[in-house]
């Protein structure tokens, strides 16, 4: 046990004695002028680097604008084509509807014309019949009564 106490006290003594550390090297004193010169050179290097990067980015932005313009031109062309196709389709549908109605109505028009012609031919006969009934109604009261009921007298 005594040996442990002796070893511990030796270690404590060795650690408590302060000596100059040989590993630390004293740096030479830098003047304000040297600091300003180094900062100036650093600033110039950063500025030069930023200018080069801005120039490269400006060219990339210019190329991007040209690409976007060509894309918008293509989109505009496609839109115009779609509008023309839509207009053509609407015109075709309206034209077909008009043609279909005309072809569907044409048989009815011919039938109505035939009926008008037939009625026109019978019209003189009908007027003659009415005149005959009116003449008959002058002598026959029943015929006069029937014609009055139908507003023909």
PyMOL commands that set and color helices and strands:
alter all, ss='L'
color gray80, all
select helices_A, chain A and resi 2-16+32-139+141-149
alter helices_A, ss='H'
color red, helices_A
deselect
rebuild
show_as cartoon
